[in-house]
Amino acid sequence: MISEDSSPRSNPSGPGESLATVQRSLGDPSVEFPLWPPLVSGCPVTSTDEVAYPVEVDYAYDRVEPELFAPGRPRTGSARWAPLLPPLLGPGLGEGDTPLIEFGDGVYVKDESRNPTWSHKDRINRCTVSAALAVGAPGVVVSSSGNHGASAAAFAARAGLPAVVLASSDAPPAVYSFLEAYGATVLPVPAEARWGLMREIVDRLGFHPLSNLTATHTGHAFGPEGYKTIAYEIHAELGVPAAVFVPTGYGELLFGVWKGFAELRRLGLTDRTPRLFSCEPAAGGPLAAAVRAGLPAARVPVGRTTAYAIDCPVGGYRGVLALEHDERRALLLTDDRLAAARTELSRQGIWVETSAAAGLAGLRAHGPIDGPVVCVATSSGFKDLDVGTHRPEPVEPTWAGVEARLRASGIAV
C-alpha cells in the first residue's frame, strides 16, 4: 500500500528542472509541508469535517531564469515550463501549446480540444501521473464521467502504469473508446459510489488517486499546477487580457489560470492580472453558491443539464480564491445559453462539447468587456452525449433532389 507517508524513489527533478519547494495550505498559507509525498486529501492541519482545504505547490521564484518567458522560445508543451511545475518525471504526449483563435470584436478562444486526448485535462495529468511514478505507486485510479478519465488513462499508458477508471455508466461513446484503446480497467458504477470505491482502491492496492478524495473538493495537490500553463501561453501571445471566462466544475481550472497570471505578476512580467469569471451550469453551481454565502465551499442539489462534465454538486476553496470572493464574477448559465454558444463556436469552425462552450456562453451572458477577452474552450465536441445520434435523411441522387436539399439549407441555386 502507498500512503501519504511515501517518499519518491529518487529525486525526480533533475538539475535545472523543477523549482518546486514545498506544499502550502490554501486554508492558512503559513502552514507548509514537504514537497513529497503529494497530499492527496488536502491540508491535514486546516481542514475540518465540513471543509477540506487544498494545498498548492510553492516554488523558488527567485531562481526563475528570465529566459523562461522570453519571446520566441520553442514550443515544447508542458516541458517548456518545467521550472514552475512539479517534477515532470513521467513522459509527455505533447500536451499544451494549444491555439488562441481570434473570434472577432476582441474575443479570443483558447481551444483546449487540441490536446492529445482532446481536452484540458492533459495538462494536469502530466503532473499527477508523474507524481504517481515518483512515489512508486503500482497504478493510478481516477473517478470521472469523461475527460479526466480518458486523459489519466492515456498518461498512465504512456508511463507504463495500469489505470482504473470509475466511470459513469452513460459516458459518451468517445470516452469509452479512449479508455478501451489505452487499456484502462473501466468500472461503470453509480456516481454516488465512486468516491468510496476509489478510496478502497487507494487503501487496499496502493494506487495513486488522480481525483478528489475529500468531502469538499481538494483534488490532487499537483494537478492544478498544470493548468497554470494556459495563463503562460495566453500571456506569451496576447499579454494580459482584460478578462478570462472559464468553464467551471470543481474550480481547479479556474484556480490554475488565476495562479498562472498571479505568478507572472509576482515575477515582474506584468503589473496586473485579468478579471476571471467562472461559468457554471445553472442546474448546479456550487462555486456561485459559496461566494454568495461567503463560504469556503458549498454543496448544492444538481438538476439535469447537457453540460454534464461541469455539473458538480460540491465545490472547493480553490475557486473561491480565484474569484476573490466576488460573486459578480460567478456566472450561472442556462442550457439554452450553453447550446447557443456551442452553435456559435461551431459556425466559426470550433466544435466543442456543451460544457466546453460555457466560457463563451458566460461572456455573452455578461455582455461586452473593453479590451481583449479570452474564453477557454475545454474539450472536443466528440465528448458530448448526443454524438452519433443524428443522421441526415438520404437524398435522391438526381439534380432535383440535390436542388431541393440545397434550397432547404439556405443555399441559393
C-alpha positions in Angstrom: 0.0 0.0 0.0 1.2 3.5 -0.9 0.3 6.0 1.8 0.7 9.7 2.2 3.9 8.9 4.1 5.5 7.7 0.8 8.6 9.4 -0.4 9.8 9.5 -4.0 12.0 6.6 -5.1 14.7 9.1 -6.1 15.0 12.8 -6.7 12.6 13.1 -9.6 13.7 16.7 -10.5 17.0 16.7 -12.3 19.4 19.6 -12.3 17.9 22.8 -13.8 14.3 21.4 -13.9 11.6 21.9 -11.3 12.0 24.7 -8.8 9.1 23.3 -6.6 10.0 23.5 -2.9 7.0 22.8 -0.6 3.3 22.2 -0.5 1.4 25.1 1.2 -2.1 25.1 2.7 -4.6 27.4 1.0 -6.5 27.4 4.3 -3.5 29.1 6.0 -0.5 30.0 3.8 1.8 29.9 6.8 1.2 26.1 7.1 3.6 24.2 4.8 4.6 20.6 4.1 7.5 18.9 2.3 7.0 18.6 -1.4 6.8 14.8 -1.1 4.6 13.0 -0.9 1.7 14.8 -2.6 -1.1 15.4 -0.1 -4.0 13.7 -1.9 -6.5 14.5 0.9 -6.0 18.2 1.3 -4.4 20.0 4.2 -4.4 17.8 7.4 -3.9 20.9 9.6 -6.5 23.4 8.5 -9.3 21.1 7.1 -12.4 20.3 9.2 -15.1 17.8 8.9 -17.2 20.3 6.9 -14.5 21.9 4.7 -11.3 20.3 3.2 -8.8 23.0 2.3 -6.5 22.2 -0.7 -2.8 22.6 -0.8 -0.8 24.2 -3.6 2.8 23.9 -4.7 5.2 26.7 -3.9 8.5 27.4 -5.9 11.8 29.2 -5.5 10.6 32.1 -7.6 13.8 34.0 -7.1 15.6 31.3 -9.1 13.4 31.5 -12.2 15.6 32.5 -15.2 14.3 35.4 -17.2 14.6 33.5 -20.5 11.9 31.1 -19.3 9.4 33.6 -20.6 11.5 35.1 -23.4 9.6 35.6 -26.7 10.3 33.1 -29.5 11.3 30.1 -27.3 10.5 26.8 -29.0 7.1 25.3 -28.1 7.7 22.0 -26.2 4.4 21.6 -24.4 4.5 21.3 -20.6 8.2 20.7 -20.5 8.8 24.3 -21.6 7.5 25.5 -18.2 9.2 22.7 -16.1 10.9 25.1 -13.6 7.4 26.3 -12.5 5.8 22.9 -12.4 6.1 19.9 -10.1 8.8 17.5 -11.3 7.8 16.0 -14.6 9.1 12.5 -14.1 6.6 10.9 -16.5 6.8 11.2 -20.3 4.6 13.7 -22.0 2.3 13.5 -25.1 2.8 16.9 -26.5 0.2 18.5 -24.2 -0.3 22.2 -24.2 0.6 24.8 -26.9 -3.0 25.0 -27.9 -4.1 27.7 -30.3 -5.5 31.0 -29.3 -8.1 31.7 -32.0 -9.3 35.3 -32.8 -13.0 35.2 -32.8 -13.7 38.8 -33.6 -14.5 42.0 -31.7 -11.6 41.5 -29.4 -12.7 38.0 -28.3 -10.3 35.0 -28.4 -10.9 31.3 -27.9 -8.3 29.2 -26.2 -9.0 25.8 -27.8 -8.1 23.1 -25.4 -9.6 20.4 -27.6 -6.3 20.4 -29.5 -4.6 18.5 -26.6 -3.7 14.8 -27.1 -6.9 13.4 -25.6 -8.9 16.4 -26.8 -9.3 18.2 -23.5 -7.6 20.5 -21.0 -7.2 17.5 -18.6 -4.0 16.5 -20.3 -2.3 19.5 -18.7 -2.9 18.2 -15.2 -2.4 14.5 -15.8 1.2 15.1 -17.0 1.8 16.3 -13.4 -0.3 13.8 -11.5 0.9 10.7 -13.3 4.5 12.0 -12.8 3.7 12.1 -9.0 2.5 8.5 -9.1 5.7 7.4 -10.7 7.8 9.4 -8.2 6.2 7.7 -5.2 6.5 4.2 -6.7 2.7 3.6 -7.0 1.8 0.4 -8.7 -1.0 2.1 -10.6 -3.4 5.1 -10.7 -7.1 5.4 -10.1 -9.5 8.1 -11.1 -13.2 8.9 -10.8 -14.5 10.6 -13.9 -17.5 10.9 -16.1 -15.4 11.7 -19.2 -12.4 13.9 -20.0 -10.4 13.3 -16.8 -10.6 9.5 -17.1 -9.6 9.5 -20.7 -6.7 11.7 -20.1 -5.5 9.9 -17.0 -5.7 6.5 -18.9 -3.5 8.0 -21.7 -0.8 9.3 -19.5 -0.8 6.2 -17.4 -0.4 4.1 -20.5 2.5 6.3 -21.6 4.2 5.9 -18.3 3.6 2.1 -18.2 1.2 2.2 -15.2 -2.2 0.4 -15.0 -5.1 2.7 -14.7 -8.5 2.1 -13.0 -11.3 4.4 -14.1 -14.5 4.6 -12.1 -16.7 5.8 -14.8 -20.3 6.8 -15.5 -22.5 4.1 -17.0 -23.8 6.7 -19.5 -20.4 8.3 -20.5 -20.2 9.4 -24.2 -19.1 6.7 -26.7 -15.9 8.6 -27.5 -14.8 8.4 -23.9 -15.3 4.6 -23.7 -13.3 4.4 -27.0 -10.4 6.3 -25.4 -10.4 4.1 -22.3 -10.5 0.9 -24.2 -7.7 2.0 -26.6 -5.4 2.9 -23.7 -6.0 -0.4 -21.9 -7.6 1.1 -18.7 -9.7 -1.1 -16.4 -13.1 0.6 -16.6 -15.6 0.2 -13.7 -19.0 1.8 -14.6 -20.7 2.5 -11.2 -23.3 4.9 -9.9 -21.8 8.4 -9.2 -22.6 8.2 -5.5 -20.5 5.0 -5.2 -17.4 6.3 -7.0 -15.6 8.1 -4.2 -15.8 5.4 -1.6 -14.7 2.8 -4.0 -11.8 4.9 -5.1 -10.7 5.3 -1.5 -10.8 1.5 -1.1 -8.6 1.0 -4.2 -6.1 3.5 -2.8 -6.1 1.9 0.6 -6.1 -1.7 -0.5 -4.0 -1.6 -3.6 -1.8 1.5 -3.1 -2.9 3.0 -6.4 -2.3 6.7 -6.6 -5.5 8.8 -6.7 -5.7 11.3 -9.5 -9.0 12.8 -8.4 -10.8 14.0 -5.3 -11.0 12.0 -2.0 -12.5 14.7 0.3 -15.9 16.0 1.2 -15.4 19.4 -0.4 -13.1 19.4 -3.4 -9.4 19.4 -3.0 -8.3 17.1 -5.8 -4.6 16.2 -6.4 -2.1 18.6 -4.9 0.0 18.8 -8.1 -2.9 18.8 -10.7 -3.9 22.4 -10.9 -0.3 23.4 -11.4 -0.6 22.1 -14.9 -3.4 24.5 -15.7 -1.1 27.4 -15.0 0.4 26.9 -18.4 -2.8 28.1 -20.0 -2.1 31.6 -18.5 1.6 31.4 -19.6 0.5 30.7 -23.2 -2.1 33.4 -23.3 0.4 35.9 -21.9 3.0 34.9 -24.5 0.6 35.6 -27.4 -1.6 38.3 -26.1 -0.2 39.8 -23.0 -2.7 40.1 -20.1 -6.3 40.2 -21.4 -9.0 42.2 -19.7 -10.9 39.1 -18.8 -10.9 35.3 -19.0 -14.1 33.3 -18.9 -13.6 29.8 -17.7 -15.9 26.7 -17.8 -16.1 25.7 -14.1 -16.9 22.5 -12.4 -14.8 21.9 -9.3 -12.8 25.1 -9.9 -9.4 23.6 -10.5 -9.0 25.1 -14.0 -10.2 28.5 -12.7 -7.6 28.4 -9.9 -4.8 27.3 -12.2 -5.4 30.1 -14.7 -5.6 32.6 -11.8 -2.4 31.3 -10.3 -0.6 31.4 -13.6 -1.3 35.1 -14.1 -0.6 35.8 -10.4 2.9 34.2 -10.9 3.5 36.3 -14.0 2.8 39.4 -11.9 5.0 38.1 -9.0 7.9 37.6 -11.4 7.6 41.2 -12.7 6.4 40.2 -16.2 3.2 42.2 -15.8 1.7 44.7 -13.3 -1.8 43.4 -13.5 -4.0 40.2 -13.8 -7.2 39.7 -15.7 -10.7 39.6 -14.3 -11.7 35.9 -14.1 -15.2 34.7 -14.5 -16.4 31.3 -13.5 -19.0 29.8 -15.9 -21.2 27.1 -14.3 -24.4 25.5 -15.4 -27.5 26.9 -13.6 -28.5 23.3 -12.8 -25.9 23.3 -10.1 -23.3 26.0 -9.4 -21.6 25.2 -6.1 -19.0 27.9 -6.6 -21.6 30.6 -7.2 -23.4 29.4 -4.1 -20.2 29.6 -2.0 -19.3 33.1 -3.0 -22.8 34.3 -2.5 -22.9 32.9 1.0 -19.3 33.9 1.9 -18.3 30.3 2.4 -15.1 28.5 1.5 -17.1 25.8 -0.3 -20.7 24.8 -0.8 -22.8 21.8 -1.7 -25.9 22.2 -3.9 -28.5 20.0 -5.5 -28.0 19.4 -9.2 -30.5 19.1 -11.9 -30.3 17.7 -15.4 -28.2 19.6 -17.9 -26.4 19.0 -21.2 -23.3 20.4 -19.6 -22.7 17.1 -17.7 -19.0 17.5 -17.5 -19.2 20.5 -15.2 -22.5 19.7 -13.4 -21.0 19.3 -9.9 -22.8 19.0 -6.5 -19.9 20.2 -4.5 -17.2 22.9 -4.9 -13.9 23.7 -3.3 -11.9 26.6 -1.9 -9.6 27.0 -4.9 -12.4 28.5 -7.0 -13.4 30.9 -4.2 -9.9 32.2 -4.0 -9.7 32.7 -7.8 -12.8 34.8 -7.7 -11.5 36.8 -4.7 -15.0 36.4 -3.2 -16.6 38.5 -5.9 -20.0 37.0 -6.6 -20.5 39.2 -9.7 -17.9 37.1 -11.4 -19.6 33.7 -10.6 -21.9 33.2 -13.6 -24.7 30.7 -13.9 -25.8 29.6 -17.4 -28.9 28.0 -18.7 -28.8 25.1 -21.1 -30.2 27.5 -23.8 -27.3 29.8 -23.4 -24.8 26.9 -23.5 -26.4 25.5 -26.6 -26.3 28.9 -28.3 -22.6 29.3 -27.5 -21.8 25.8 -28.8 -23.5 26.6 -32.0 -21.8 30.0 -32.3 -18.4 28.3 -31.9 -19.3 25.6 -34.4 -20.3 28.1 -37.0 -16.7 29.5 -36.7 -15.2 26.1 -37.1 -14.6 25.3 -33.5 -16.5 22.1 -32.4 -16.6 21.7 -28.6 -18.8 19.8 -26.2 -21.6 21.7 -24.5 -19.6 22.1 -21.2 -16.7 23.5 -23.1 -18.8 26.3 -24.6 -19.5 27.7 -21.1 -16.7 30.2 -21.4 -18.2 31.9 -24.5 -21.7 31.5 -23.0 -20.5 33.3 -19.9 -19.2 36.2 -22.0 -22.4 36.5 -23.9 -24.4 36.5 -20.7 -22.2 39.1 -19.1 -22.0 41.4 -22.1 -19.1 43.2 -23.8 -15.9 44.0 -22.0 -13.4 46.6 -23.1 -10.1 45.1 -24.1 -9.1 41.6 -25.2 -11.2 38.8 -23.7 -10.3 35.1 -23.7 -12.9 32.3 -23.5 -11.4 29.0 -22.6 -13.0 26.1 -24.6 -12.1 22.9 -22.7 -12.8 19.9 -24.9 -13.9 18.4 -28.2 -17.5 18.0 -29.4 -16.8 14.3 -29.7 -17.2 14.2 -25.9 -20.9 15.2 -25.9 -23.6 12.7 -25.1 -25.5 13.3 -28.4 -22.6 12.4 -30.7 -23.6 9.8 -33.3 -27.3 10.2 -32.7 -28.0 12.4 -35.8 -28.1 11.1 -39.3 -29.2 13.2 -42.4 -32.0 11.9 -44.5 -30.8 10.3 -47.7 -31.1 12.5 -50.8 -32.5 11.3 -54.1 -29.4 11.1 -56.4 -30.8 13.5 -59.0 -30.4 17.2 -59.6 -34.0 17.8 -58.5 -33.3 16.0 -55.2 -30.0 17.8 -54.6 -31.5 21.2 -55.5 -34.3 20.7 -53.0 -31.9 19.9 -50.2 -29.7 22.9 -51.1 -32.7 25.2 -51.0 -33.8 23.8 -47.7 -30.3 24.6 -46.2 -30.5 28.2 -47.4 -28.1 27.9 -50.4 -29.3 29.9 -53.4 -29.5 27.8 -56.6 
